[in-house]
């Protein structure tokens, strides 16, 4: 690959695509690591001041080669020399949201739903104590609707 650049280049970004989003016909880790291979080989011709950035999912960190004896390392790459970054700025690794971001979103939604359920339960308890069954039923429905609104996986369309 021939690299053409000018003196104004300040950043070079390569990606480590998610599994299933790599090169067509090559689902291997080595195929997905072509961005790292480019940075470590052709990227040597970049000026020393150019930032080198590898973008990847946090969940793929375990697959990122750090030593030359790593079985995931594409052929012809001296990854140890690349990570040392002698005479140039070190490569930065920018982590995309992976599966963890979905788990965090679900946990946050569950926490909000639990708080709403506790509040509605208190309303229902107070309504029952005063004999207001209608208010108790409304509080229970409020919790049900809130929980459904918080759940991005629920396809039910509740009508009460």
LINGIVEN-V958582 format. One record per residue. N is the residue number from 0. RES is the residue in one letter. PHI is phi in degrees with one decimal (999 if undefined). Layout:
N|RES|PHI, N|RES|PHI
This chain:
0|X|999, 1|X|-92.0, 2|X|-103.9, 3|X|-109.0, 4|X|-148.3, 5|X|-118.2, 6|X|-70.1, 7|X|-92.8, 8|X|-67.6, 9|X|-128.2, 10|X|-150.6, 11|X|-129.7, 12|X|-116.8, 13|X|-128.7, 14|X|-117.1, 15|X|-114.7, 16|X|-63.0, 17|X|-61.9, 18|X|-55.9, 19|X|93.5, 20|X|-111.8, 21|X|-79.8, 22|X|-57.8, 23|X|-62.1, 24|X|83.7, 25|X|-138.0, 26|X|-80.6, 27|X|-69.6, 28|X|-63.1, 29|X|-60.0, 30|X|-66.3, 31|X|-72.4, 32|X|-90.1, 33|X|-62.7, 34|X|-64.8, 35|X|-64.6, 36|X|-59.8, 37|X|-63.4, 38|X|-59.3, 39|X|-80.7, 40|X|-113.1, 41|X|-64.0, 42|X|-66.4, 43|X|-61.8, 44|X|-80.9, 45|X|-69.9, 46|X|-59.4, 47|X|-59.3, 48|X|-79.5, 49|X|-72.6, 50|X|-71.3, 51|X|-112.3, 52|X|-128.9, 53|X|-111.2, 54|X|-101.9, 55|X|-157.3, 56|X|-79.3, 57|X|-59.7, 58|X|-69.1, 59|X|-96.0, 60|X|-56.1, 61|X|-64.0, 62|X|-96.2, 63|X|-76.5, 64|X|-69.1, 65|X|-113.9, 66|X|-128.5, 67|X|-72.7, 68|X|-94.6, 69|X|-69.9, 70|X|-66.5, 71|X|-81.3, 72|X|-67.2, 73|X|-62.5, 74|X|-59.9, 75|X|85.9, 76|X|-110.9, 77|X|-96.7, 78|X|-70.7, 79|X|-65.4, 80|X|-62.5, 81|X|-61.4, 82|X|-68.6, 83|X|-64.1, 84|X|59.0, 85|X|-61.8, 86|X|79.3, 87|X|-151.3, 88|X|-67.1, 89|X|-70.4, 90|X|-71.7, 91|X|-100.3, 92|X|-113.1, 93|X|-101.7, 94|X|-94.8, 95|X|-78.7, 96|X|-66.7, 97|X|-113.5, 98|X|-61.2, 99|X|-62.6, 100|X|-64.9, 101|X|-67.7, 102|X|-63.5, 103|X|-64.5, 104|X|-62.5, 105|X|-66.0, 106|X|-63.9, 107|X|-63.5, 108|X|-63.7, 109|X|-64.5, 110|X|-64.6, 111|X|-64.7, 112|X|-65.2, 113|X|-63.9, 114|X|-63.8, 115|X|-65.9, 116|X|-64.2, 117|X|-63.9, 118|X|-64.6, 119|X|-67.7, 120|X|-62.2, 121|X|-63.5, 122|X|-60.8, 123|X|-63.3, 124|X|-60.2, 125|X|-64.5, 126|X|-66.5, 127|X|-65.5, 128|X|-62.6, 129|X|-91.5, 130|X|83.3, 131|X|-95.5, 132|X|-64.3, 133|X|-62.9, 134|X|-64.2, 135|X|-62.6, 136|X|-65.3, 137|X|-61.7, 138|X|-63.7, 139|X|-64.9, 140|X|-65.0, 141|X|-60.0, 142|X|-63.8, 143|X|-59.1, 144|X|-67.4, 145|X|-64.1, 146|X|-61.6, 147|X|-66.7, 148|X|-63.8, 149|X|-79.4, 150|X|-90.8, 151|X|-76.3, 152|X|-96.6, 153|X|-84.2, 154|X|-99.6, 155|X|-67.7, 156|X|-109.9, 157|X|-78.2, 158|X|-126.9, 159|X|-120.8
